Amino acid sequence: MQYPPANARTSPALRRCILLLAASILPAAPLRAEDGEDADDAPVVTLEGEYVLGIVGVAQGERTGVRHVDLLTLTGTLDLEAAAGWQGTELVGEVIAGTGREPNMLAGTLQGIDNAEVAKNRVKLYQFYLAKQFADAPIRLAAGFIDLNAEFYSNEAAGLLMAPAFGIGSELAATGPNGPAIFPSTALTLMVHAEPSPTTYTSLALVNAESGVLGDAGGIPAMLREGALVIGEAGLTSFGKLALGAWTYTRRQDDLRLIDASGDPLRQRAAGAYMLLEVPFGINAAAAEPDTPAASLFLRAGISDGNTTPYSGGWQAGVLVNGVFAGRPDSQLSLGVNQAFLTDRFRLNEADAGTPRGRTETGFEITFADRVAPWLTLQFDSQYVSRSEQRPDTRDAVIVALRFILSAGTQR
């Protein structure tokens, strides 16, 4: 039994059509200028598109072969301050679509190998939310369908790596009735983000426990039918990033193994915590973005209750190097290792089903990316995953991949 990460897919020709169509039919709205600012400098609508095509080869694993994964993301932001005078307010919408043949079905890992892979190929409204930044206080409110991982349990230095565990820890990704509000399906969310000082922040969110958006098979689930996920994170950014987070569900979840007198699963409190540490070194003077570090080390770790998910915890660590080659300021190299700890309940269930497992699954990854044109980035990736199965015929997974990342944007 596999538990793919809760962190896509149409033909390439259709994706290009969607991008071109959206850019051409979106009407140019009248611009409202601030004092002393040209109207042309105050875009009302920002439209961004990204298309990711990955060719993934599994050289060793449960099976071998080559499969593709691709994802189109189309994001639009409406500045309601420029459009209607609503100070500090914006409306964000994001659509995702794609095709793919699930390469992890060949590799056979529990945590997954490609963060653009999903089991269902659908066009869906991934994010749609209203956000308000207060002018007289460092507070931002947002409400709607929001990607939880954009605000919680994330750090920039881990972002280049393709293994899903580097996006959000599996001990949180595998929770809830059908996964929390992360890729590929979000949920209705109310979130507040505050920055008490220039180097500190805190975020808190109340999230519908059931994820689901327009385009999913079940559509949008009823609000709070299965309770809510409550998550908070606080951090210090004076030297890089140090953050602590905690989460729990308002309704108890099914125990993986224990049952009550009537034969139904016992209901247990699902909860957990995590930490993030990122330390930058030096400055990449050639980078287009100011203050881009020459390299960054990161360490992440999380724990969960161990009763309601396959994972009792896990950790990820690695390094990101920017400007690897002279004259190539956008070249990046990243190395990472991740390890997930499996719960005793999950292992007993798997043994009963004929799949004995060890206590951990461990993955190693090295990846290199470079922007070869203003609109095209190439990424080469290799992974080795020590699988958790304990059978004589089990082979660890060896994966190689090539990604093409096309991006474009426009303002009106």
C-alpha positions as MATLAB code, in Angstrom:
seq = 'MQYPPANARTSPALRRCILLLAASILPAAPLRAEDGEDADDAPVVTLEGEYVLGIVGVAQGERTGVRHVDLLTLTGTLDLEAAAGWQGTELVGEVIAGTGREPNMLAGTLQGIDNAEVAKNRVKLYQFYLAKQFADAPIRLAAGFIDLNAEFYSNEAAGLLMAPAFGIGSELAATGPNGPAIFPSTALTLMVHAEPSPTTYTSLALVNAESGVLGDAGGIPAMLREGALVIGEAGLTSFGKLALGAWTYTRRQDDLRLIDASGDPLRQRAAGAYMLLEVPFGINAAAAEPDTPAASLFLRAGISDGNTTPYSGGWQAGVLVNGVFAGRPDSQLSLGVNQAFLTDRFRLNEADAGTPRGRTETGFEITFADRVAPWLTLQFDSQYVSRSEQRPDTRDAVIVALRFILSAGTQR';
ca = [
       0.000    0.000    0.000;
       1.419    3.389   -0.964;
       0.796    6.738    0.676;
       1.667    9.340   -1.954;
       2.503   12.840   -0.758;
      -0.435   15.178   -0.415;
       2.287   17.424   -1.952;
      -1.818   17.819  -11.961;
      -1.829   17.269  -15.763;
      -3.478   18.151  -20.196;
      -1.453   17.939  -23.377;
       1.421   20.402  -23.946;
      -0.448   21.943  -26.864;
      -3.493   22.539  -24.688;
      -1.385   24.170  -21.991;
       0.138   26.594  -24.450;
      -3.350   27.422  -25.694;
      -4.554   28.102  -22.158;
      -1.655   30.485  -21.490;
      -2.071   32.348  -24.765;
      -5.837   32.484  -24.429;
      -5.724   33.829  -20.875;
      -3.208   36.513  -21.805;
      -5.230   37.589  -24.849;
      -8.782   37.666  -23.471;
      -8.038   39.222  -20.082;
      -9.275   42.798  -20.481;
      -6.951   45.642  -19.661;
      -8.462   47.348  -16.608;
      -8.105   51.071  -15.997;
      -5.167   51.784  -13.760;
      -5.385   53.878  -10.634;
      -2.156   55.646   -9.727;
      -0.932   56.493   -6.247;
       0.223   60.010   -5.445;
       3.271   60.843   -7.523;
       3.089   57.497   -9.353;
       2.420   56.963  -13.041;
      -0.673   54.904  -13.820;
       1.450   52.713  -16.049;
       3.478   51.722  -12.967;
       0.425   50.429  -11.098;
      -0.727   47.191  -12.768;
      -4.226   46.094  -11.857;
      -3.834   42.491  -12.990;
      -0.747   40.297  -12.930;
      -0.907   37.018  -14.842;
       1.784   34.352  -14.523;
       2.065   30.961  -16.146;
       4.424   28.046  -15.568;
       4.599   24.708  -17.323;
       6.709   21.888  -15.884;
       7.477   18.780  -17.937;
       9.444   16.029  -16.241;
      10.871   12.890  -17.847;
      11.400   10.446  -14.986;
      13.360    7.247  -15.349;
      13.269    4.544  -12.687;
      16.461    2.535  -13.165;
      15.764    0.333  -10.159;
      12.790   -0.166   -7.898;
       9.613   -2.189   -7.758;
       9.664   -1.962  -11.560;
      11.744   -0.063  -14.087;
      10.769    2.261  -16.892;
      10.394    5.850  -18.053;
       7.301    7.966  -17.433;
       6.408   11.633  -17.689;
       4.924   14.081  -15.216;
       3.780   17.552  -16.185;
       1.957   20.441  -14.620;
       0.568   23.731  -15.841;
       0.026   26.474  -13.283;
      -1.777   29.673  -14.232;
      -1.924   32.374  -11.539;
      -3.779   35.674  -11.649;
      -3.599   38.473   -9.076;
      -6.074   41.347   -9.056;
      -4.860   44.428   -7.156;
      -8.092   45.703   -5.635;
      -6.360   48.829   -4.370;
      -5.453   49.860   -7.912;
      -8.756   48.663   -9.338;
     -11.245   49.778   -6.706;
      -9.381   51.698   -4.003;
      -9.477   48.857   -1.452;
      -6.213   49.623    0.301;
      -3.800   46.717    0.660;
      -6.252   44.173   -0.768;
      -5.743   41.619   -3.528;
      -7.628   38.695   -5.023;
      -5.576   35.679   -6.074;
      -6.711   32.815   -8.280;
      -4.691   29.810   -9.436;
      -5.600   27.006  -11.818;
      -3.576   23.824  -12.238;
      -3.855   21.171  -14.935;
      -1.738   18.343  -16.223;
      -1.158   14.800  -17.295;
       1.146   12.203  -15.866;
       1.785    8.491  -15.523;
       2.754    8.244  -11.856;
       6.442    7.233  -11.982;
       6.353    6.430   -8.274;
       4.218    3.407   -9.154;
       7.438    2.055  -10.667;
       9.742    3.197   -7.864;
       7.399    1.953   -5.119;
       8.367    4.478   -2.441;
       6.043    5.579    0.348;
       6.830    9.307    0.275;
       6.989    9.797   -3.477;
       9.729   10.955   -5.832;
       8.251   13.888   -7.780;
       6.446   16.859   -6.233;
       4.432   17.434   -9.437;
       2.924   13.924   -9.464;
      -0.676   13.194   -8.508;
      -2.928   10.176   -8.838;
      -5.805   11.988  -10.599;
      -5.271   14.012  -13.778;
      -7.623   16.958  -13.526;
      -8.014   20.648  -14.313;
      -8.879   22.370  -11.055;
      -9.101   25.710   -9.308;
      -6.231   25.196   -6.894;
      -6.194   28.525   -5.033;
      -8.731   31.329   -4.780;
      -8.469   33.749   -1.877;
      -8.798   37.349   -0.758;
      -5.884   38.890    1.160;
      -5.693   42.141    3.108;
      -2.465   43.829    4.270;
      -3.166   46.468    6.925;
      -1.355   49.767    6.445;
      -1.220   50.707   10.135;
      -0.133   47.284   11.439;
       2.179   44.520   10.161;
      -0.726   42.094    9.814;
      -2.007   40.214    6.785;
      -5.331   38.383    6.672;
      -6.309   35.872    3.998;
      -9.429   33.807    3.448;
     -10.343   31.275    0.779;
      -8.696   28.255   -0.796;
      -5.023   28.582    0.192;
      -1.987   26.322   -0.217;
      -1.022   25.673    3.401;
       2.565   24.798    2.467;
       3.121   28.277    1.022;
       2.944   29.676    4.555;
       3.741   26.760    6.883;
       6.458   24.086    7.113;
       8.493   25.486    4.212;
      11.910   27.020    3.635;
      13.470   28.419    0.484;
      16.690   26.393    0.525;
      14.752   23.110    0.218;
      12.624   24.363   -2.660;
      14.767   23.119   -5.558;
      14.653   19.462   -4.483;
      11.997   17.333   -6.202;
      11.236   14.737   -3.500;
       7.910   15.714   -1.884;
       9.230   15.318    1.674;
      11.315   18.473    1.187;
       8.117   20.441    0.632;
       6.226   19.400    3.750;
       6.973   16.653    6.242;
       5.148   13.388    5.564;
       3.939   13.170    9.167;
       1.699   16.178    8.388;
       1.112   15.527    4.669;
      -0.536   12.160    5.422;
      -3.052   13.484    7.973;
      -6.728   14.363    7.813;
      -9.672   12.631    6.133;
      -8.100   13.085    2.668;
      -4.907   15.057    3.250;
      -4.448   18.647    4.434;
      -4.777   21.735    2.220;
      -1.663   21.194    0.121;
      -0.895   20.119   -3.443;
      -2.874   18.899   -5.283;
      -6.041   20.030   -3.409;
      -6.504   22.929   -1.021;
      -9.329   23.654    1.444;
     -11.222   26.646    2.787;
      -8.836   28.481    5.088;
      -8.750   31.531    7.345;
      -5.200   32.706    7.986;
      -3.477   35.569    9.797;
       0.196   36.475    9.455;
       1.834   39.065   11.719;
       5.347   40.500   11.924;
       5.853   42.012   15.391;
       9.321   43.159   14.334;
      11.347   43.219   11.088;
      12.975   39.903   12.044;
      10.120   37.966   13.655;
       6.827   36.574   12.417;
       3.925   34.431   13.505;
       1.217   32.732   11.435;
      -1.994   31.003   12.447;
      -4.557   29.235   10.273;
      -7.903   27.494   10.667;
      -8.353   25.031    7.791;
     -11.287   22.848    6.806;
     -10.181   19.302    7.631;
     -11.429   17.955    4.294;
      -9.578   19.230    1.246;
     -11.356   19.632   -2.065;
     -11.733   22.250   -4.796;
     -13.676   22.865   -7.980;
     -12.418   20.199  -10.371;
     -12.007   17.438   -7.788;
     -14.265   14.416   -8.132;
     -16.174   15.251   -4.967;
     -16.074   19.002   -5.475;
     -15.910   21.284   -2.438;
     -16.725   19.419    0.805;
     -19.045   20.842    3.452;
     -17.371   23.275    5.812;
     -16.256   21.705    9.112;
     -18.064   18.430    8.432;
     -14.946   16.648    9.683;
     -13.755   19.490   11.871;
     -10.758   21.702   11.214;
      -6.984   21.647   11.169;
      -5.462   24.311   13.420;
      -1.836   25.173   12.676;
       0.534   27.841   13.924;
       4.130   28.810   13.227;
       6.466   31.408   14.733;
       9.910   32.284   13.443;
      13.019   34.402   13.632;
      14.600   35.674   10.389;
      17.511   37.830   11.583;
      20.194   35.372   10.395;
      18.265   33.138    7.978;
      15.302   31.303    9.446;
      14.499   29.507   12.660;
      10.876   28.478   13.054;
       8.743   26.281   15.278;
       5.283   25.057   14.335;
       2.506   22.952   15.826;
      -0.780   21.528   14.511;
      -3.814   19.562   15.621;
      -7.295   18.614   14.406;
     -10.425   19.727   16.247;
     -12.073   16.331   15.670;
     -10.461   13.042   16.539;
      -9.203   10.854   13.709;
      -9.441    7.088   13.193;
      -6.714    5.070   14.878;
      -4.760    3.042   12.329;
      -5.163   -0.218   14.242;
      -7.078   -0.059   17.534;
     -10.833   -0.635   17.503;
     -13.618   -0.179   20.035;
     -16.127   -2.736   21.337;
     -18.340   -2.313   18.264;
     -15.448   -2.984   15.891;
     -15.055    0.600   14.711;
     -11.648    2.333   14.781;
     -10.905    4.183   17.991;
     -10.853    7.951   17.575;
      -7.568    9.564   18.576;
      -6.273   13.118   18.793;
      -4.055   13.834   15.782;
      -1.365   16.379   16.558;
       2.248   17.185   15.845;
       5.030   19.742   15.790;
       7.969   20.690   13.588;
      11.043   22.888   13.397;
      12.871   24.599   10.530;
      16.424   25.921   10.445;
      18.042   27.650    7.469;
      21.468   29.297    7.599;
      22.791   31.295    4.601;
      26.470   31.855    3.825;
      27.984   34.675    1.759;
      26.354   36.625   -1.060;
      26.032   35.658   -4.708;
      27.010   39.027   -6.172;
      26.088   38.008   -9.728;
      22.498   37.026   -8.897;
      19.647   39.125  -10.269;
      17.898   39.161   -6.885;
      19.637   41.243   -4.182;
      21.041   39.504   -1.103;
      20.900   36.063   -2.720;
      23.125   33.839   -0.533;
      26.021   31.980   -2.101;
      24.875   28.874   -0.209;
      22.319   27.879    2.418;
      22.223   24.942    4.793;
      18.898   23.682    6.096;
      17.568   21.239    8.657;
      13.909   20.321    9.204;
      12.278   17.841   11.568;
       8.743   16.935   12.599;
       6.840   14.558   14.875;
       3.220   13.399   15.043;
       1.003   11.484   17.438;
       1.910    8.173   15.775;
      -1.608    6.767   16.139;
      -3.478    8.141   13.128;
      -0.881    8.385   10.328;
       1.729    6.036    8.818;
       4.495    8.379   10.027;
       5.526    9.185   13.577;
       8.035   11.751   12.343;
      10.820   12.535    9.956;
      13.633   14.886    9.099;
      15.223   16.505    6.064;
      18.593   18.214    5.658;
      20.602   19.618    2.796;
      22.394   22.477    1.101;
      21.558   24.822   -1.768;
      24.379   26.500   -3.726;
      23.574   29.506   -5.940;
      25.714   30.646   -8.858;
      27.529   27.338   -9.163;
      29.399   28.323  -12.324;
      31.037   31.649  -13.111;
      29.005   33.510  -15.689;
      25.897   31.450  -14.847;
      24.277   33.431  -11.976;
      21.063   31.389  -12.139;
      22.759   28.004  -11.870;
      21.868   26.114   -8.681;
      23.001   22.869   -7.084;
      21.203   21.199   -4.199;
      21.865   18.069   -2.176;
      19.406   16.659    0.319;
      18.639   13.677    2.504;
      15.268   12.830    4.059;
      14.122   10.101    6.405;
      10.627    9.132    7.528;
       9.884    7.066   10.649;
       7.019    4.606   10.264;
       4.588    4.014   13.101;
       4.256    0.608   14.772;
       0.538    0.567   13.957;
       1.159    1.091   10.264;
       3.896   -1.547   10.191;
       1.631   -4.102   11.887;
      -1.138   -3.404    9.371;
       1.300   -3.783    6.483;
       2.660   -7.044    7.916;
      -0.889   -8.377    8.194;
      -1.357   -7.497    4.507;
       1.809   -9.391    3.553;
       4.180   -6.425    3.228;
       6.566   -6.393    6.207;
       8.333   -3.064    6.598;
      11.267   -1.660    8.488;
      11.113    1.391   10.703;
      12.343    3.979    8.176;
      12.395    5.065    4.571;
      15.425    7.141    3.597;
      16.023    9.150    0.436;
      19.068   10.909   -1.013;
      18.836   13.485   -3.785;
      21.154   15.642   -5.865;
      19.787   18.138   -8.371;
      21.138   20.880  -10.654;
      19.148   23.605  -12.409;
      20.007   26.533  -14.665;
      17.991   29.140  -16.533;
      19.117   28.732  -20.138;
      16.691   31.340  -21.501;
      14.498   34.007  -19.882;
      11.566   31.610  -20.246;
      13.239   28.209  -19.825;
      14.967   26.441  -16.931;
      16.470   22.952  -17.185;
      16.790   20.746  -14.125;
      18.653   17.446  -13.773;
      17.804   15.247  -10.790;
      18.929   11.955   -9.301;
      17.561   10.120   -6.263;
      18.328    6.991   -4.292;
      15.617    5.750   -1.918;
      16.216    3.011    0.617;
      12.744    1.487    0.629;
      11.060    0.269    3.790;
       9.875   -3.142    2.571;
      11.592   -6.120    4.173;
      11.175   -8.793    1.519;
      13.892  -10.792   -0.247;
      12.904   -9.386   -3.633;
      12.796   -5.719   -2.534;
      15.151   -3.426   -4.418;
      15.958    0.120   -3.389;
      14.839    2.774   -5.861;
      17.201    4.616   -8.212;
      15.670    7.534  -10.104;
      16.981    9.970  -12.698;
      14.921   12.828  -14.098;
      15.074   15.782  -16.462;
      12.732   18.728  -16.012;
      11.840   21.502  -18.427;
      10.332   24.551  -16.693;
       8.730   27.179  -18.940;
       7.510   30.428  -17.415;
       5.890   33.641  -18.617;
       4.065   36.604  -17.152;
       2.197   39.772  -18.029;
       0.799   42.833  -16.264;
      -2.177   44.974  -17.238;
];
